[in-house]
Amino acid sequence: MLTNALPMLELAAYCIGSFIMRERPACVLQQLTQAATCNDRIVISAITYAQMRYGQRVKQHHLITKNTREFSRVPGLVYEDWVH
């Protein structure tokens, strides 16, 4: 429960964001409502936002990396080297 007197800044991770969107749990929605009422801020990173907005539309993900030697050992992983 949020009990601080000063407004808080909470960073929501992708796993909780997708859980909220998928399940709509009353207890979590109540916490979000209470935080908004107290002028607390619930924020997400740009990466989390993109995952939540576009993640289900993308059929296949590509890992962008410079370290192809390391990731080439992962079976089935699709990766791209944008450096070399």
N, C-alpha and C positions, 0 to 999 in steps of 0.2 A: 504494500500500500504506500502511496506517495504521501509523505508527511512533512516534507521540508517547507519552511515558511517562504523561502526565496524560490523564484521560478527555476525549474531544472531543465537541463538539456539532456535528452535521452537519445542514444543512437540505436536504432532498430536494425537488427541483422536480417539477412535474407530469409533465414529459416523461420523467424517469427513472423515476418511479413507474409510469406507464402502460407503459413499456418493460419493467420488471421483471414486472408483472402479465401482460403479453401474451406475452413471449418466455421468461421465466424463465431468463435467461442464467447459466450456472454460475459464471462469473468474478465477476459482480456479487453473486450469492447468497453466494459465498465471502467477499467483502469485508464483506457485511452480518453474516454469522456471526462473522467475526473481530472486527468492531466491537462486537458484542454480548458476545463473550467478554472483551473488554478493558474492558467497562462503558462504552463510548462510547454516546452517544445519537444516534439517527437520528430526526429529527422532520420533520413536514410542517406547512405552514400550514393553517389552517381552510379556506381557499379551495381549496388543493390536495386536501385530504381530500374536500371536497364534489365537486370535479371527478371524482375517482377513484371515489367512491361512487355518485354520481347522474348523472354525465356521459353515460353510455351509455344511460340510461333516458329522458333528455329528448329529445324529437323536435325541438324548436326552442328555441333560446336567445334570450333577450331581453337587450339591453343596457340597463341602467338608467343614465341620464345626465341631467345638467342641461343639457348642451351639445347640444341637438337640432339646432341650426343646422349644426354641424360634421358630425355623424353622418348627417344627412339626405342628405348627398352620396354616401354609400356605397350603391351599388345592392344591393337585397336584404336589407340589414341591418334587423332588427326591433329597435326601441328604444322605450323608454318614459321619459317625463319624470315623475318622482314629485315634483318640486318645484313645478311650475306647473300 
